[in-house]
Amino acid sequence: MERHFDQELAKLKEELLRMASLADAAVANALKALVQRDNALAEQVHVGDDVIDKLDVEIDDRAIKLLALRQPTASDLRFITMAMTISGELERIADQAVNIAHRALELNKEPLLKPLIDIPRMAETARGMIREALDAFVYNQPDRARAVINRDNDVDNINRQLHRELTSFMIEDPHTITRCLSLMSVAHNLERIADHATNIAEEVIYICEGRDIRHQPTTP
Amino acid sequence: MTALLERPMKTATPTHAAPPLDAQTTETAPPVPPSLADEEMVLEVRDFCLWYGAKQALFDLSLKFPKGKVTALIGPSGCGKSTLIRSINRLNDLIDSVRYSGDMLLNGASIFGKTVDVIELRKRTGMVFQKTNPFPMSIYENVIYSLRIDGENRKSILDETVERSLQRAALWDEVKDRLNESALQMSGGQQQRLCIARAIAAEPEVLLMDEPCSALDPIATGKVEELIYQLRGLYSVIIVTHNMQQAARVSDYTAFFYLGQLIEYDATDKIFTNPGKKQTEDYVTGRFG
């Protein structure tokens, strides 16, 4: 039986996906601003964050109304509560993109330290995780969400490797310290973005299976 | 185990087979789900079948009800939940066409045994109905009705029972100054709480409730629900309700029935957040029923 309620749930899902695509674009643009030394694009990421913040509030508002008026149960309940959590994760992903854009504006004032290789690689992995987590959400595929969780280690590994490399730069030449710290900060932001994508994947598993796999020693 | 039948079966086998169910329904829920493993049980239903004439209403029900807890029976109209609860105090005996097989054990003893006195059984299994049914007598006499049947006349015992039962039914403060007034003058919600007080005055082993709030307004419903919540620990409550949110609010365990079969039986929070069967999911989310 098709319920009127299903249309309201579909609307919530639609808004969440719109927010996800904006957050993903924010990360892509922040990286582009850094790699292509494009200050205008960095500013755009900063301004665009307002739209994402508003969507976060709208999604929470919509979800709270559905909880109050529909008293959802079972998968409906899991979907609505997780929609609120996922919108929070997306909002923070966008905030991390804004942080990266700020670092880009600082780095663009100084000469390029070295060609950027690891950071774009990290960004691609993190963005791939966001998209996969969201696809798992759209198509109700918990196995796809599990694969996202496993990829978090890749991002952590690149981050550690980058730290070692930048540390050696700073030891060799203290003039690079400011730029190295900014790049470390970008790497940290990307690492956090991957963590948020992992959280979304865990939330998708909860929506699909009703199992809370957070904070467990090994991921099943 | 042999079926203990008070009423002889009119035909050896049912003429109607079970209605066709999809693959999921054929696998019925276990009588004691893992979440109930640590509970002490008050009532056990064993392989219970019931027919109204040729039509079979309950199919091989086996489940155990925990002591001191509230268990809700949910399911769409005609799923057999009221039939089951009315079998527990043998109200179905009053219907000529009803036959049953299987057994029910109240604290270990069959309720269908030859020596079982049905009046006595109904005291051990207090029942509250959808329509409030206070007797046309005073509030006081309503509460102690079962004690009067037993010939209890000691005023101190009767007074004590009235106060304790009305306290537990959350009605004492509202009626303590007018215990001798007619129960029929009370509001609907008060009448229902009086019926609960009357049922618990007999210290029943299980308290059966068949849609106890469906005739009440939201405020009275809230009071009765709060009362049911507070009765846990003191009484073992089995409640039939059409209102799923009510089942979610008041019960510890929930059994979902469909077409006379037990589909899923588990902790209430499990049933309402992550049911194990698709049919339960469809029912609690309002996709059918």
Interface residues (C-beta under 8 A of the other chain):
Chain A: M1 R3 F5 Q71 P72 T73 A74 S75 D76 L77 R78 E209 G210 R211
Chain B: M244 Q245 A248 F272 T273 N274 P275 T280 E281 V284 T285 G286 R287 F288
